[in-house]
């Protein structure tokens, strides 16, 4: 399955609305949408639109189901029919030291127990920080070793590379705990805008081949050097044949 992380098109949505943007992405041939909030709409209306367009939403970017917002977060995931509740990051300092990683793992374990009760799995979308090495192991591996088996990664392959590790080897190392793969492309320089998938340095075909446990590939461009919707169209034209 090939989806879009809707954070990518936040500026498009702000200009032309949620429904029009989703319909245009669906017309390009994407199989699913990965929400990151519901600007200008509600989760109920988004779920209704996805259903009308036969778009799956097995993962959503949200917060950990803890604290005062716990019930709302769980209800939104349930409304979408999502399987995975993914956090867009664990916080700026979460992977700064080994002690911080241990504390972060404890929070995700707590959230995983809540999610398990309601039939969901918790996941973390990485950036470059999780690739730093501590006592001979990358931060992401410490995190996986310290968390419950159902805590997963949504592997952002571009940030893995920016962080200095090999995306294919990282995906293979995570194995079944990497069911979601973010595809993006660009120069590999952290500060540069992204490009349509297939237009930069990323070995996309090799990444897809390595991701034997992937349930969903997700195109995400944090920001783009070109028109975002053109980049989304160019990305699916490049990626879909590689998935055949």
GUFILUM-204963 format. One record per residue: residue number from 1; residue in one letter; x, y, z of N, C-alpha, C, O in turn. Coordinates in steps of 0.2 Angstrom, whole numbers, always signed. Example, Ala and Ser with C-alpha at 12.3 -4.5 7.8 and 13.67 -1.06 7.14 Angstrom:
<atoms>
[atom 1; 'a'; [+66; -28; +39]; [+62; -22; +39]; [+66; -16; +39]; [+71; -17; +42]];
[atom 2; 's'; [+64; -11; +35]; [+68; -5; +36]; [+64; +0; +39]; [+67; +6; +40]];
</atoms>
This chain:
<atoms>
[atom 1; 'x'; [+4; -6; +0]; [+0; +0; +0]; [+4; +6; +0]; [+10; +6; +3]];
[atom 2; 'x'; [+2; +11; -4]; [+6; +18; -4]; [+1; +23; -2]; [-4; +24; -5]];
[atom 3; 'x'; [+4; +27; +3]; [+0; +32; +6]; [+3; +39; +6]; [+9; +39; +4]];
[atom 4; 'x'; [+0; +44; +8]; [+2; +51; +9]; [+2; +53; +16]; [-3; +52; +19]];
[atom 5; 'x'; [+7; +55; +19]; [+7; +58; +26]; [+5; +65; +24]; [+8; +69; +21]];
[atom 6; 'x'; [-1; +67; +27]; [-5; +73; +26]; [-1; +79; +28]; [-3; +85; +27]];
[atom 7; 'x'; [+3; +79; +33]; [+7; +84; +35]; [+11; +88; +29]; [+12; +94; +29]];
[atom 8; 'x'; [+12; +84; +24]; [+16; +86; +18]; [+12; +91; +14]; [+15; +96; +12]];
[atom 9; 'x'; [+5; +91; +14]; [+1; +95; +10]; [-3; +100; +15]; [-8; +102; +13]];
[atom 10; 'x'; [+0; +102; +21]; [-4; +106; +25]; [-5; +113; +22]; [-10; +116; +23]];
[atom 11; 'x'; [+0; +115; +18]; [-1; +122; +15]; [-6; +122; +10]; [-10; +127; +9]];
[atom 12; 'x'; [-6; +116; +6]; [-11; +115; +1]; [-18; +115; +4]; [-23; +119; +2]];
[atom 13; 'x'; [-19; +112; +9]; [-25; +111; +13]; [-27; +118; +15]; [-33; +120; +15]];
[atom 14; 'x'; [-23; +122; +18]; [-24; +129; +20]; [-27; +133; +15]; [-31; +138; +16]];
[atom 15; 'x'; [-25; +132; +9]; [-27; +136; +3]; [-33; +134; +0]; [-37; +138; -2]];
[atom 16; 'x'; [-34; +127; -1]; [-39; +125; -5]; [-44; +120; -1]; [-49; +118; -4]];
[atom 17; 'x'; [-43; +119; +5]; [-47; +115; +9]; [-45; +107; +9]; [-42; +105; +5]];
[atom 18; 'x'; [-48; +104; +14]; [-46; +97; +15]; [-49; +92; +10]; [-45; +88; +7]];
[atom 19; 'x'; [-55; +93; +9]; [-58; +88; +4]; [-56; +89; -3]; [-54; +83; -6]];
[atom 20; 'x'; [-55; +94; -5]; [-52; +95; -12]; [-45; +92; -13]; [-43; +89; -18]];
[atom 21; 'x'; [-41; +93; -8]; [-34; +91; -8]; [-34; +83; -7]; [-30; +80; -11]];
[atom 22; 'x'; [-38; +80; -3]; [-39; +73; -3]; [-41; +70; -9]; [-38; +65; -11]];
[atom 23; 'x'; [-46; +73; -12]; [-48; +70; -19]; [-43; +71; -24]; [-43; +66; -28]];
[atom 24; 'x'; [-39; +76; -24]; [-34; +76; -29]; [-28; +71; -28]; [-26; +68; -33]];
[atom 25; 'x'; [-27; +70; -22]; [-22; +64; -20]; [-25; +58; -22]; [-21; +53; -24]];
[atom 26; 'x'; [-31; +56; -20]; [-34; +50; -22]; [-34; +49; -30]; [-33; +43; -32]];
[atom 27; 'x'; [-35; +54; -33]; [-35; +54; -41]; [-29; +52; -44]; [-28; +49; -49]];
[atom 28; 'x'; [-23; +54; -40]; [-16; +52; -42]; [-15; +44; -42]; [-11; +42; -45]];
[atom 29; 'x'; [-19; +41; -37]; [-18; +34; -37]; [-16; +31; -30]; [-15; +26; -29]];
[atom 30; 'x'; [-15; +36; -25]; [-13; +34; -18]; [-19; +29; -15]; [-25; +30; -16]];
[atom 31; 'x'; [-16; +24; -11]; [-21; +19; -8]; [-23; +22; -2]; [-29; +19; +1]];
[atom 32; 'x'; [-20; +26; +2]; [-21; +28; +8]; [-19; +35; +10]; [-15; +38; +7]];
[atom 33; 'x'; [-21; +37; +16]; [-19; +43; +19]; [-17; +42; +26]; [-20; +38; +30]];
[atom 34; 'x'; [-12; +46; +28]; [-10; +46; +35]; [-11; +52; +38]; [-7; +57; +37]];
[atom 35; 'x'; [-16; +53; +42]; [-18; +60; +45]; [-12; +62; +50]; [-9; +58; +53]];
[atom 36; 'x'; [-12; +69; +50]; [-8; +72; +56]; [-12; +78; +58]; [-11; +84; +56]];
[atom 37; 'x'; [-18; +77; +61]; [-23; +82; +63]; [-28; +83; +57]; [-27; +79; +52]];
[atom 38; 'x'; [-33; +87; +58]; [-38; +88; +54]; [-40; +95; +52]; [-45; +97; +54]];
[atom 39; 'x'; [-35; +99; +49]; [-36; +106; +48]; [-42; +107; +44]; [-43; +105; +38]];
[atom 40; 'x'; [-47; +111; +47]; [-53; +113; +43]; [-58; +108; +43]; [-63; +109; +39]];
[atom 41; 'x'; [-57; +102; +46]; [-62; +97; +46]; [-62; +94; +53]; [-59; +96; +58]];
[atom 42; 'x'; [-65; +88; +53]; [-65; +84; +59]; [-63; +77; +57]; [-63; +75; +51]];
[atom 43; 'x'; [-61; +73; +62]; [-60; +66; +61]; [-65; +62; +58]; [-64; +58; +54]];
[atom 44; 'x'; [-71; +64; +60]; [-77; +60; +58]; [-78; +62; +50]; [-80; +57; +46]];
[atom 45; 'x'; [-78; +68; +48]; [-78; +70; +41]; [-73; +67; +37]; [-74; +65; +31]];
[atom 46; 'x'; [-67; +67; +40]; [-61; +64; +36]; [-62; +57; +35]; [-61; +54; +29]];
[atom 47; 'x'; [-64; +53; +40]; [-65; +46; +39]; [-71; +44; +34]; [-70; +40; +30]];
[atom 48; 'x'; [-76; +48; +34]; [-81; +48; +29]; [-79; +49; +22]; [-80; +45; +18]];
[atom 49; 'x'; [-74; +54; +21]; [-72; +55; +15]; [-67; +50; +13]; [-67; +47; +7]];
[atom 50; 'x'; [-63; +47; +17]; [-58; +42; +15]; [-62; +35; +13]; [-61; +32; +8]];
[atom 51; 'x'; [-68; +34; +17]; [-72; +28; +15]; [-75; +29; +8]; [-75; +24; +4]];
[atom 52; 'x'; [-77; +35; +7]; [-80; +36; +0]; [-75; +35; -5]; [-77; +32; -11]];
[atom 53; 'x'; [-69; +37; -4]; [-64; +36; -9]; [-60; +30; -9]; [-55; +29; -13]];
[atom 54; 'x'; [-62; +25; -5]; [-59; +19; -4]; [-51; +20; -2]; [-47; +16; -4]];
[atom 55; 'x'; [-50; +24; +3]; [-44; +26; +5]; [-43; +23; +12]; [-47; +24; +16]];
[atom 56; 'x'; [-38; +19; +13]; [-36; +16; +20]; [-32; +21; +24]; [-29; +26; +21]];
[atom 57; 'x'; [-33; +20; +30]; [-29; +24; +35]; [-27; +20; +41]; [-30; +20; +46]];
[atom 58; 'x'; [-22; +16; +39]; [-20; +11; +45]; [-16; +14; +50]; [-14; +11; +55]];
[atom 59; 'x'; [-13; +20; +48]; [-9; +23; +53]; [-10; +31; +53]; [-12; +34; +48]];
[atom 60; 'x'; [-10; +34; +59]; [-11; +41; +60]; [-6; +44; +65]; [-3; +41; +69]];
[atom 61; 'x'; [-4; +50; +63]; [+1; +53; +68]; [-3; +57; +73]; [-8; +61; +72]];
[atom 62; 'x'; [-2; +56; +79]; [-5; +58; +85]; [-1; +59; +91]; [+5; +58; +90]];
[atom 63; 'x'; [-4; +59; +97]; [+0; +60; +103]; [-1; +53; +106]; [-5; +49; +105]];
[atom 64; 'x'; [+4; +52; +111]; [+3; +45; +115]; [-4; +46; +119]; [-6; +51; +122]];
[atom 65; 'x'; [-7; +40; +119]; [-14; +40; +123]; [-13; +40; +130]; [-14; +35; +134]];
[atom 66; 'x'; [-11; +45; +133]; [-9; +46; +140]; [-12; +53; +142]; [-13; +58; +138]];
[atom 67; 'x'; [-14; +54; +149]; [-16; +60; +151]; [-23; +62; +150]; [-27; +58; +148]];
[atom 68; 'x'; [-24; +68; +150]; [-31; +71; +149]; [-34; +70; +142]; [-40; +69; +141]];
[atom 69; 'x'; [-29; +69; +137]; [-32; +68; +130]; [-32; +61; +128]; [-34; +59; +122]];
[atom 70; 'x'; [-31; +56; +132]; [-31; +49; +131]; [-37; +47; +127]; [-37; +44; +122]];
[atom 71; 'x'; [-43; +48; +130]; [-49; +46; +127]; [-50; +49; +120]; [-52; +45; +115]];
[atom 72; 'x'; [-49; +55; +119]; [-50; +58; +112]; [-45; +55; +107]; [-47; +54; +102]];
[atom 73; 'x'; [-39; +54; +109]; [-34; +51; +105]; [-36; +44; +103]; [-35; +42; +97]];
[atom 74; 'x'; [-38; +40; +107]; [-41; +33; +106]; [-47; +33; +101]; [-48; +29; +97]];
[atom 75; 'x'; [-52; +38; +103]; [-58; +38; +99]; [-56; +40; +92]; [-59; +38; +87]];
[atom 76; 'x'; [-51; +45; +91]; [-50; +47; +84]; [-47; +41; +80]; [-48; +40; +74]];
[atom 77; 'x'; [-42; +37; +83]; [-39; +31; +80]; [-45; +26; +78]; [-44; +23; +73]];
[atom 78; 'x'; [-49; +25; +82]; [-55; +20; +81]; [-59; +23; +76]; [-61; +19; +71]];
[atom 79; 'x'; [-61; +29; +75]; [-65; +32; +70]; [-62; +31; +63]; [-65; +29; +58]];
[atom 80; 'x'; [-55; +31; +63]; [-52; +30; +56]; [-51; +23; +54]; [-50; +21; +49]];
[atom 81; 'x'; [-52; +19; +59]; [-50; +12; +58]; [-43; +10; +58]; [-41; +6; +55]];
[atom 82; 'x'; [-39; +15; +61]; [-32; +14; +61]; [-29; +8; +66]; [-33; +6; +70]];
[atom 83; 'x'; [-24; +5; +64]; [-20; +0; +68]; [-15; +3; +72]; [-13; +1; +77]];
[atom 84; 'x'; [-11; +8; +69]; [-5; +11; +72]; [-6; +18; +74]; [-9; +22; +70]];
[atom 85; 'x'; [-4; +20; +80]; [-4; +27; +82]; [+3; +29; +83]; [+7; +27; +87]];
[atom 86; 'x'; [+5; +33; +78]; [+12; +35; +78]; [+13; +42; +80]; [+9; +47; +79]];
[atom 87; 'x'; [+18; +43; +84]; [+20; +50; +86]; [+25; +52; +81]; [+30; +49; +79]];
[atom 88; 'x'; [+24; +59; +80]; [+29; +62; +75]; [+36; +63; +77]; [+40; +65; +74]];
[atom 89; 'x'; [+37; +62; +84]; [+44; +62; +87]; [+43; +61; +94]; [+37; +62; +97]];
[atom 90; 'x'; [+48; +60; +98]; [+47; +58; +105]; [+49; +65; +109]; [+49; +64; +115]];
[atom 91; 'x'; [+51; +70; +106]; [+53; +76; +109]; [+61; +78; +108]; [+64; +73; +106]];
[atom 92; 'x'; [+63; +84; +108]; [+69; +86; +106]; [+75; +83; +110]; [+81; +82; +107]];
[atom 93; 'x'; [+74; +81; +116]; [+79; +78; +120]; [+79; +71; +121]; [+83; +68; +125]];
[atom 94; 'x'; [+74; +68; +118]; [+72; +61; +120]; [+78; +56; +119]; [+78; +51; +122]];
[atom 95; 'x'; [+82; +57; +113]; [+87; +53; +112]; [+94; +56; +112]; [+99; +54; +109]];
[atom 96; 'x'; [+94; +61; +117]; [+100; +65; +118]; [+106; +61; +122]; [+112; +62; +121]];
[atom 97; 'x'; [+103; +57; +127]; [+107; +53; +131]; [+104; +46; +132]; [+98; +45; +131]];
[atom 98; 'x'; [+108; +42; +135]; [+105; +35; +136]; [+100; +35; +141]; [+95; +31; +141]];
[atom 99; 'x'; [+101; +39; +146]; [+96; +40; +152]; [+89; +43; +149]; [+84; +40; +151]];
[atom 100; 'x'; [+90; +47; +144]; [+84; +50; +141]; [+80; +45; +137]; [+74; +44; +137]];
[atom 101; 'x'; [+84; +41; +133]; [+81; +35; +129]; [+77; +30; +134]; [+72; +28; +132]];
[atom 102; 'x'; [+80; +29; +140]; [+77; +24; +144]; [+71; +27; +147]; [+66; +24; +148]];
[atom 103; 'x'; [+71; +34; +148]; [+65; +37; +151]; [+59; +37; +145]; [+53; +37; +147]];
[atom 104; 'x'; [+61; +39; +139]; [+57; +39; +134]; [+54; +32; +133]; [+48; +31; +131]];
[atom 105; 'x'; [+58; +27; +133]; [+55; +20; +132]; [+50; +18; +138]; [+45; +15; +136]];
[atom 106; 'x'; [+51; +21; +144]; [+46; +19; +149]; [+39; +23; +147]; [+34; +20; +148]];
[atom 107; 'x'; [+39; +29; +144]; [+33; +32; +142]; [+30; +28; +137]; [+24; +27; +137]];
[atom 108; 'x'; [+33; +26; +132]; [+30; +22; +126]; [+28; +15; +129]; [+23; +13; +126]];
[atom 109; 'x'; [+31; +12; +134]; [+29; +6; +136]; [+22; +7; +140]; [+17; +3; +139]];
[atom 110; 'x'; [+22; +13; +144]; [+15; +14; +147]; [+10; +15; +142]; [+4; +13; +143]];
[atom 111; 'x'; [+11; +19; +136]; [+6; +20; +131]; [+4; +14; +128]; [-1; +13; +126]];
[atom 112; 'x'; [+9; +9; +127]; [+8; +3; +123]; [+3; -1; +127]; [-1; -5; +124]];
[atom 113; 'x'; [+3; -1; +134]; [-1; -5; +137]; [-9; -2; +137]; [-13; -6; +136]];
[atom 114; 'x'; [-9; +4; +136]; [-16; +7; +135]; [-18; +5; +128]; [-24; +3; +127]];
[atom 115; 'x'; [-14; +6; +123]; [-15; +5; +116]; [-17; -3; +115]; [-22; -4; +112]];
[atom 116; 'x'; [-14; -7; +118]; [-15; -14; +118]; [-22; -16; +120]; [-26; -20; +117]];
[atom 117; 'x'; [-24; -13; +126]; [-31; -14; +128]; [-37; -12; +123]; [-42; -15; +123]];
[atom 118; 'x'; [-35; -7; +119]; [-40; -5; +114]; [-39; -8; +107]; [-42; -5; +102]];
[atom 119; 'x'; [-34; -12; +106]; [-32; -15; +100]; [-28; -11; +95]; [-28; -12; +89]];
[atom 120; 'x'; [-24; -6; +98]; [-20; -2; +94]; [-12; -4; +95]; [-11; -7; +100]];
[atom 121; 'x'; [-8; -2; +91]; [-1; -2; +92]; [+2; +5; +92]; [+0; +9; +88]];
[atom 122; 'x'; [+7; +6; +96]; [+11; +13; +97]; [+17; +13; +93]; [+20; +7; +92]];
[atom 123; 'x'; [+18; +18; +89]; [+24; +19; +85]; [+28; +25; +86]; [+25; +30; +88]];
[atom 124; 'x'; [+34; +26; +84]; [+38; +32; +84]; [+41; +33; +77]; [+44; +28; +74]];
[atom 125; 'x'; [+40; +39; +74]; [+43; +41; +68]; [+49; +44; +70]; [+50; +49; +73]];
[atom 126; 'x'; [+55; +42; +67]; [+61; +44; +68]; [+63; +50; +64]; [+60; +52; +59]];
[atom 127; 'x'; [+68; +54; +67]; [+72; +59; +63]; [+79; +57; +64]; [+80; +51; +64]];
[atom 128; 'x'; [+84; +61; +63]; [+91; +60; +63]; [+93; +58; +70]; [+98; +54; +71]];
[atom 129; 'x'; [+90; +61; +75]; [+93; +60; +82]; [+93; +53; +84]; [+98; +51; +88]];
[atom 130; 'x'; [+88; +49; +82]; [+88; +42; +84]; [+94; +37; +82]; [+94; +32; +84]];
[atom 131; 'x'; [+98; +40; +77]; [+103; +36; +74]; [+110; +37; +78]; [+114; +34; +76]];
[atom 132; 'x'; [+110; +42; +82]; [+116; +43; +86]; [+118; +37; +90]; [+114; +33; +92]];
[atom 133; 'x'; [+125; +35; +91]; [+127; +29; +94]; [+129; +30; +101]; [+132; +35; +103]];
[atom 134; 'x'; [+126; +26; +105]; [+128; +26; +113]; [+130; +19; +115]; [+127; +14; +114]];
[atom 135; 'x'; [+136; +19; +117]; [+139; +12; +119]; [+139; +7; +114]; [+137; +1; +115]];
[atom 136; 'x'; [+140; +9; +108]; [+141; +5; +102]; [+134; +3; +99]; [+134; -1; +94]];
[atom 137; 'x'; [+129; +6; +101]; [+122; +4; +98]; [+119; +11; +96]; [+119; +15; +100]];
[atom 138; 'x'; [+115; +11; +91]; [+111; +17; +89]; [+106; +18; +94]; [+103; +13; +97]];
[atom 139; 'x'; [+104; +24; +95]; [+98; +25; +99]; [+92; +22; +98]; [+88; +19; +102]];
[atom 140; 'x'; [+90; +21; +91]; [+84; +17; +90]; [+84; +10; +92]; [+79; +7; +94]];
[atom 141; 'x'; [+90; +7; +92]; [+91; +0; +94]; [+90; -1; +102]; [+87; -5; +104]];
[atom 142; 'x'; [+93; +4; +106]; [+92; +4; +113]; [+84; +5; +114]; [+82; +1; +118]];
[atom 143; 'x'; [+81; +9; +111]; [+74; +10; +112]; [+70; +4; +110]; [+65; +2; +114]];
[atom 144; 'x'; [+71; +1; +105]; [+68; -6; +103]; [+69; -11; +109]; [+65; -15; +111]];
[atom 145; 'x'; [+75; -11; +111]; [+77; -16; +116]; [+74; -15; +123]; [+73; -20; +127]];
[atom 146; 'x'; [+72; -9; +124]; [+69; -7; +130]; [+61; -6; +130]; [+58; -5; +135]];
[atom 147; 'x'; [+58; -7; +124]; [+51; -7; +124]; [+48; -13; +123]; [+51; -18; +121]];
[atom 148; 'x'; [+41; -13; +124]; [+37; -19; +122]; [+37; -21; +115]; [+38; -17; +111]];
[atom 149; 'x'; [+37; -28; +113]; [+38; -30; +106]; [+33; -27; +102]; [+34; -26; +96]];
[atom 150; 'x'; [+27; -24; +104]; [+22; -21; +99]; [+23; -14; +98]; [+20; -11; +94]];
[atom 151; 'x'; [+28; -11; +101]; [+30; -4; +100]; [+34; -4; +94]; [+39; -8; +93]];
[atom 152; 'x'; [+33; +0; +89]; [+36; -1; +82]; [+39; +6; +80]; [+38; +11; +83]];
[atom 153; 'x'; [+42; +6; +75]; [+45; +12; +71]; [+41; +13; +65]; [+40; +8; +61]];
[atom 154; 'x'; [+40; +19; +63]; [+38; +21; +57]; [+45; +24; +54]; [+47; +30; +56]];
[atom 155; 'x'; [+48; +20; +50]; [+55; +22; +48]; [+55; +27; +43]; [+53; +26; +37]];
[atom 156; 'x'; [+58; +33; +45]; [+59; +38; +40]; [+66; +37; +37]; [+71; +39; +40]];
[atom 157; 'x'; [+66; +34; +31]; [+72; +32; +28]; [+77; +38; +26]; [+83; +37; +26]];
[atom 158; 'x'; [+74; +44; +24]; [+78; +50; +23]; [+82; +52; +29]; [+88; +53; +29]];
[atom 159; 'x'; [+78; +52; +35]; [+81; +55; +41]; [+86; +49; +43]; [+91; +51; +47]];
[atom 160; 'x'; [+85; +43; +42]; [+90; +38; +44]; [+97; +40; +40]; [+102; +40; +43]];
[atom 161; 'x'; [+96; +41; +34]; [+102; +43; +30]; [+106; +49; +32]; [+112; +49; +33]];
[atom 162; 'x'; [+101; +54; +33]; [+104; +61; +36]; [+108; +59; +43]; [+113; +63; +44]];
[atom 163; 'x'; [+105; +55; +47]; [+108; +53; +53]; [+114; +49; +53]; [+117; +48; +58]];
[atom 164; 'x'; [+116; +47; +47]; [+123; +44; +46]; [+122; +36; +45]; [+127; +33; +45]];
[atom 165; 'x'; [+116; +33; +45]; [+116; +26; +45]; [+113; +24; +38]; [+110; +28; +34]];
[atom 166; 'x'; [+113; +17; +37]; [+111; +15; +30]; [+104; +13; +31]; [+102; +9; +35]];
[atom 167; 'x'; [+99; +16; +27]; [+92; +14; +28]; [+90; +7; +27]; [+86; +4; +31]];
[atom 168; 'x'; [+93; +4; +22]; [+92; -3; +21]; [+94; -8; +27]; [+90; -12; +29]];
[atom 169; 'x'; [+100; -7; +30]; [+102; -11; +35]; [+98; -9; +41]; [+97; -13; +46]];
[atom 170; 'x'; [+96; -3; +42]; [+92; -1; +48]; [+85; -4; +48]; [+83; -7; +53]];
[atom 171; 'x'; [+82; -4; +42]; [+75; -8; +41]; [+76; -15; +42]; [+72; -18; +46]];
[atom 172; 'x'; [+81; -18; +40]; [+83; -25; +41]; [+84; -27; +48]; [+81; -32; +51]];
[atom 173; 'x'; [+87; -22; +52]; [+88; -23; +59]; [+82; -23; +63]; [+81; -27; +68]];
[atom 174; 'x'; [+78; -18; +61]; [+71; -18; +64]; [+66; -23; +63]; [+62; -25; +67]];
[atom 175; 'x'; [+67; -26; +57]; [+63; -32; +55]; [+56; -31; +56]; [+53; -26; +53]];
[atom 176; 'x'; [+52; -35; +60]; [+45; -35; +60]; [+43; -28; +64]; [+37; -27; +64]];
[atom 177; 'x'; [+47; -25; +67]; [+46; -19; +71]; [+46; -13; +66]; [+46; -7; +69]];
[atom 178; 'x'; [+46; -14; +60]; [+46; -8; +55]; [+41; -10; +50]; [+42; -11; +44]];
[atom 179; 'x'; [+34; -9; +52]; [+29; -11; +48]; [+27; -5; +43]; [+23; -5; +38]];
[atom 180; 'x'; [+30; +1; +45]; [+28; +7; +41]; [+34; +11; +39]; [+39; +12; +43]];
[atom 181; 'x'; [+35; +13; +33]; [+41; +16; +30]; [+39; +22; +27]; [+35; +23; +22]];
[atom 182; 'x'; [+42; +28; +29]; [+42; +34; +26]; [+47; +35; +20]; [+53; +34; +21]];
[atom 183; 'x'; [+44; +37; +14]; [+49; +38; +8]; [+49; +45; +7]; [+44; +49; +6]];
[atom 184; 'x'; [+55; +48; +7]; [+56; +55; +5]; [+62; +55; +1]; [+66; +51; +2]];
[atom 185; 'x'; [+64; +61; -2]; [+70; +61; -6]; [+73; +69; -5]; [+69; +73; -3]];
[atom 186; 'x'; [+79; +69; -8]; [+82; +76; -7]; [+89; +75; -8]; [+92; +70; -11]];
[atom 187; 'x'; [+93; +81; -6]; [+100; +81; -6]; [+104; +77; -1]; [+110; +76; -2]];
[atom 188; 'x'; [+100; +76; +5]; [+103; +72; +10]; [+106; +77; +15]; [+109; +75; +20]];
[atom 189; 'x'; [+106; +84; +14]; [+108; +89; +18]; [+102; +91; +23]; [+96; +93; +20]];
[atom 190; 'x'; [+103; +91; +29]; [+97; +92; +34]; [+93; +98; +33]; [+87; +98; +33]];
[atom 191; 'x'; [+96; +103; +31]; [+93; +110; +30]; [+89; +111; +24]; [+85; +115; +23]];
[atom 192; 'x'; [+91; +107; +19]; [+88; +108; +12]; [+81; +105; +12]; [+79; +101; +15]];
[atom 193; 'x'; [+77; +108; +7]; [+70; +106; +6]; [+70; +99; +3]; [+75; +98; -1]];
[atom 194; 'x'; [+65; +95; +3]; [+65; +89; +0]; [+63; +90; -7]; [+61; +95; -10]];
[atom 195; 'x'; [+63; +84; -11]; [+61; +83; -18]; [+57; +78; -19]; [+56; +73; -14]];
[atom 196; 'x'; [+53; +77; -24]; [+49; +72; -26]; [+53; +65; -25]; [+59; +65; -27]];
[atom 197; 'x'; [+50; +60; -23]; [+53; +53; -22]; [+56; +51; -29]; [+52; +51; -33]];
[atom 198; 'x'; [+62; +49; -29]; [+65; +48; -36]; [+69; +53; -39]; [+73; +52; -44]];
[atom 199; 'x'; [+69; +59; -36]; [+73; +65; -38]; [+79; +67; -35]; [+83; +71; -37]];
[atom 200; 'x'; [+81; +63; -29]; [+86; +64; -25]; [+91; +59; -25]; [+92; +55; -29]];
[atom 201; 'x'; [+94; +58; -19]; [+100; +53; -18]; [+97; +47; -15]; [+101; +42; -15]];
[atom 202; 'x'; [+91; +46; -13]; [+89; +40; -10]; [+88; +34; -14]; [+86; +34; -20]];
[atom 203; 'x'; [+91; +28; -12]; [+90; +22; -16]; [+83; +19; -15]; [+83; +14; -11]];
[atom 204; 'x'; [+78; +21; -18]; [+72; +20; -16]; [+70; +12; -18]; [+67; +9; -14]];
[atom 205; 'x'; [+72; +10; -23]; [+71; +3; -25]; [+74; -2; -20]; [+71; -7; -18]];
[atom 206; 'x'; [+80; +0; -18]; [+83; -5; -13]; [+80; -4; -6]; [+79; -9; -2]];
[atom 207; 'x'; [+77; +2; -4]; [+73; +2; +2]; [+67; -2; +2]; [+65; -5; +7]];
[atom 208; 'x'; [+63; -1; -4]; [+57; -5; -4]; [+58; -13; -4]; [+55; -16; -1]];
[atom 209; 'x'; [+64; -15; -7]; [+66; -22; -7]; [+67; -24; +0]; [+66; -30; +2]];
[atom 210; 'x'; [+71; -20; +4]; [+73; -22; +11]; [+67; -22; +16]; [+68; -26; +21]];
[atom 211; 'x'; [+62; -19; +14]; [+56; -18; +19]; [+51; -24; +18]; [+46; -23; +16]];
[atom 212; 'x'; [+54; -30; +20]; [+50; -36; +19]; [+44; -36; +24]; [+39; -40; +22]];
[atom 213; 'x'; [+44; -32; +29]; [+38; -32; +34]; [+34; -26; +33]; [+29; -26; +37]];
[atom 214; 'x'; [+35; -22; +28]; [+31; -16; +28]; [+24; -18; +26]; [+22; -21; +21]];
[atom 215; 'x'; [+19; -14; +29]; [+12; -15; +28]; [+10; -8; +24]; [+5; -8; +21]];
[atom 216; 'x'; [+14; -3; +25]; [+12; +3; +22]; [+18; +7; +20]; [+22; +9; +25]];
[atom 217; 'x'; [+19; +9; +14]; [+24; +14; +12]; [+21; +21; +12]; [+15; +22; +9]];
[atom 218; 'x'; [+24; +26; +15]; [+21; +33; +15]; [+25; +38; +12]; [+31; +39; +15]];
[atom 219; 'x'; [+23; +42; +7]; [+27; +47; +5]; [+26; +53; +9]; [+20; +55; +11]];
[atom 220; 'x'; [+31; +56; +12]; [+31; +62; +16]; [+37; +67; +14]; [+42; +65; +13]];
[atom 221; 'x'; [+35; +73; +12]; [+40; +78; +11]; [+38; +84; +16]; [+33; +87; +16]];
[atom 222; 'x'; [+43; +85; +21]; [+42; +90; +26]; [+41; +97; +23]; [+37; +101; +25]];
[atom 223; 'x'; [+45; +98; +18]; [+44; +104; +14]; [+47; +102; +7]; [+51; +97; +7]];
[atom 224; 'x'; [+46; +106; +2]; [+48; +104; -4]; [+51; +110; -9]; [+48; +116; -8]];
[atom 225; 'x'; [+56; +108; -13]; [+59; +113; -17]; [+54; +115; -23]; [+56; +120; -26]];
[atom 226; 'x'; [+49; +111; -24]; [+45; +112; -30]; [+38; +112; -28]; [+36; +112; -22]];
[atom 227; 'x'; [+33; +113; -32]; [+26; +113; -30]; [+24; +106; -27]; [+26; +101; -30]];
[atom 228; 'x'; [+21; +107; -21]; [+20; +100; -17]; [+16; +95; -21]; [+17; +89; -21]];
[atom 229; 'x'; [+10; +98; -24]; [+6; +93; -27]; [+9; +90; -33]; [+8; +84; -35]];
[atom 230; 'x'; [+13; +94; -37]; [+17; +91; -42]; [+22; +85; -40]; [+22; +80; -43]];
[atom 231; 'x'; [+25; +87; -34]; [+30; +82; -31]; [+26; +76; -29]; [+29; +70; -29]];
[atom 232; 'x'; [+20; +76; -26]; [+16; +71; -24]; [+14; +66; -30]; [+15; +60; -30]];
[atom 233; 'x'; [+13; +70; -36]; [+11; +66; -42]; [+17; +63; -45]; [+17; +57; -47]];
[atom 234; 'x'; [+23; +66; -45]; [+29; +63; -47]; [+31; +57; -43]; [+34; +53; -45]];
[atom 235; 'x'; [+30; +58; -36]; [+32; +53; -32]; [+29; +46; -33]; [+32; +41; -33]];
[atom 236; 'x'; [+22; +47; -34]; [+18; +40; -35]; [+20; +37; -42]; [+20; +31; -42]];
[atom 237; 'x'; [+21; +41; -47]; [+23; +39; -53]; [+30; +35; -53]; [+31; +30; -57]];
[atom 238; 'x'; [+34; +37; -48]; [+41; +34; -48]; [+40; +28; -43]; [+43; +22; -45]];
[atom 239; 'x'; [+36; +28; -38]; [+36; +23; -33]; [+32; +17; -35]; [+34; +11; -34]];
[atom 240; 'x'; [+26; +18; -37]; [+21; +13; -38]; [+24; +7; -42]; [+23; +1; -41]];
[atom 241; 'x'; [+28; +9; -48]; [+30; +3; -52]; [+36; -1; -48]; [+37; -7; -49]];
[atom 242; 'x'; [+39; +2; -43]; [+44; -2; -39]; [+41; -6; -34]; [+44; -11; -32]];
[atom 243; 'x'; [+34; -5; -33]; [+31; -10; -28]; [+27; -15; -31]; [+25; -20; -28]];
[atom 244; 'x'; [+27; -15; -38]; [+24; -21; -42]; [+27; -28; -41]; [+24; -32; -44]];
</atoms>
